[in-house]
Amino acid sequence: MALHFVTDAVSDAAVGDDLVLTGTEAHHAATVRRVRAGESVTIGDGRGVWAEGTCTEVAPGRVVVEVTVRREVPASRPRVVLVQALAKGDRDELAIQASTELGVDEIVPWQAERSVSRWDAAKAVKGRARWTTIVREAAKQAHRAWIPAVAPLATTRQVAAAFGGAHLVVLDPGGSERVSELRFADDEDVVLVVGPEGGISDGELRTFSDAGATVARLGDTVLRTSTAGPAALAVLSASLERW
């Protein structure tokens, strides 16, 4: 499979144009991945533009690609949003990395009541930036035409208010329905809410239920916060016929 790179420059590129990779993308292509002149690569802008091309010049700070194919990939419908509770260690980061590879369209960091990790204002800025980097790299690895957006840190009430018009699904082992049995309309976002290590509190469940959420379970076992979201996304990818 051809190597994939991301640059805004591809947005205006046409077939026959020379597209120039510079900076970190050029370094990654030439030094880390060791592409060679004559090798085929793919390039996207993370917003649906997808190009294929052939490397004509390779240097550590400059890689030139002649565009041979250009197309625009439509965004997936319905959109799938992951509301991921902050978790200790790198468990939340593992969750968003795998979820990006599995096709999530947007990620919302959630400050849940039982989150061990707490983000103050300064940490929220740094944390969002780090999550954005993780998501970008995971999307590149997965050769995705669309890179998921990472929203600002949200509280429970903010999540409930923001997605009240979507199909809100709260993952909880005590849910009365199975995720595999849920059905969705093309015109409504599907929002998966994943709690922290200690689970979602009764008060949070009431807030989400009042917003019209469905409380659903994946199966008869209890998954970690790092695996629940990706597992649900895998189920949804099949039911939404993405896979």
N, C-alpha and C positions, 0 to 999 in steps of 0.2 A: 504494500500500500504506500502511496506517495506521502511524503512528509507534509504537514500542514502548518501554515503560519498565519498570523493575524496582523493586519495593518489597515488603517483608515484610507491609505492611498488607493486601495483597490476599489473603493466606492465609485470613483469616476473613471476607472480604467475600461478600455474597450479591447476587443480582440485585435491583436497586432501591436498593441502598446507594449513598451518596456516598463515594467513595474519594478521600482527600486526599493529593496529592503535595507534599512539602516538601523543603527542603534542596537538595542538588545536583540531584536529579531534577526538582524544580519549576523550578529555574533553567535546566536543560537544555531542558525542555519549553517554557517561556515565552520565554526569552531567546535560546537557541541555535537551537532548532528552530521557534520562533515559532508554536506551535499557537494556535488561536483557539477561542473558545466556539462550540459546535456541531460541532466537528471530532471525528471518530472516532479512537480510539487503542486500543492493546492494552496490557495490563499483566500481568506475571508476577511470581512470587516466586523464580524460579530453581530451584524444587523441584517443578515439575510443575503448579502452579496457573496457569491461564490465564484472563484475563478480557478482555472487550471492553466498551467504553463510550463515552460522549459527554462531551466537556468542557463543563461548565456555568459554570465560573468560571476565569479565567486571570489570574494575577498573578506577578511574578518570584519570590516566595517561597511561593506557594500556588496549586496547580492542583487543581480539584475535578472528578472524573470520576464520572458516574452509570453504574453497572455495568448492562449490558444482557444480557450473556452471561457465564456462568462454567462452566468445566469443568476436569477434572483430566486431564493428559496422562501416561500411564504411561511409566516409564523404558524406554529401549531395551533389548532383549535379543537377542543377547548384548551385554554392555557391551564397548566398545573403549577400551583404555587406551594412552596414548602415554608411553613412557619416553624422554624427550628428553635427550640428553647436553648438558651445558653447552658453549657455543661462544663464540668471540670475537665482539666487536662486538654486533650485534643479531640474529645469525642464529638463535639459539635462540628469541628472542622472536618473530621472523617465523614460525618453525615452529609455535609454540603458538597464535599468533593465527590463522593459516590453518587449523590443525587444529581449532580450536574452531568456526570457521565451517563446516567440513566434517563436524562431528558427533562429535568425540571425546568420551568420557564422563568421563575422568579423565586428569590429566597428572602425571607423576612426573619432577621434575628429577633428573638422574643425573650424579654426579661420576665420569666415565669416566677411565681411566688417561691417555688422550691428550687430555683436555680442556685447552685453553689457558686457559680461564677457570677460576678456582678460588674456591670459596666457603668461607671459614672460618665459624665459628659465627655471627658477627655478620652477615656477608654472606648466609648461608643464610636468616636471618630476613627481611632486607630483600629478598632476591631472590625468596623465596616470595611476599611481599606484592606485589611488583611484578608477578610472573607472574599472581597472582590478579586484580589490577586489569586486566591485559591480557585475560585470559580473560573476565572479566565484561563488558567493553566489546565484545569480539568476539561474545559470545553475544547481547548486546542487538542489535547490528547485524544479526545473522543471524536475529533473532526466535526464539530458542530457548526452549522451556519449561523446559529443564533447563540450568543453568550447571555446566560441569565443575568438579570439585574439583581443587585443586592440592595434592598430597601434599608432605610434607617431603622435603628433599634425601636421596637414597639412594645407597649404594655399590652396586657390582656384586653382591656377596654378598647384600645386603639385597634387591635386586630379585629375584634368583634365589630367595631364600627366601620372599618375599612372594607371588610369582606362580607357585610351583611347581605349583599345582593348576589353573592356567589354560592356555590355548593360547598359549604363549610363542613369538613370532615375532621372530627377530633379522634385521633387514634388512642384507644384506651382498652386494656384487656377486658374490662367489664362491659364493653359495648354490646348492644343487643343485636346488631347487624354485622355482617362480615363485609370487609372492603371488597372482596371478590364478587359480592352480590349487588353492589351499588351500580346504578346506571346514571349517566349524565347527558345533559343537552349540550349541543355544540355551541350555544350562545352564552353559556355561563362558565366562569372560571371554576376550577376545582381547587380548593384550598385545603391542604393537609396540615394539621396541627400536631406537632410532636412535642411531648413534654420532656422535662429534665429527668435526672436520675431518680428523684423521689416521686415522680409521677405528677399528674395534674390534680390540683386541689379541688375539693367539692365546690368551692366558691367560683373557681375558674370554669368548671364544667357547667355551672348554672349560667354564668355570663355567656358562654358560647351557646348553650341551649336556648337561651332567651333570644339570641341572634339568629336562631333557626338552624343551628348546627346539627349534624348527625354524628352520634357517638358510635364509632365502629371499631371492631377488632380485626386483627389480621388472622388470628387462629387461636389455638388453645394454649400457646406458650407466651411468655413475656419476653419481648425483645428489648435490647438496650437502646438508649436514645440515639446511638450512633448507627444502628441498623434498622430501626423502625421505619424511618422515612424512605430510605432506599428500597426496603422490601415492599412498602406500599406503592412506590413508584413503579416497581417492576410489575406488580399486579395490575396497576392502572394502564401501563403501556400495552399490556395484552388486551385489556377490556376496551380501551380506546382505539385499538387496532393501529397503534404506532409500531408495534412489533409484528 
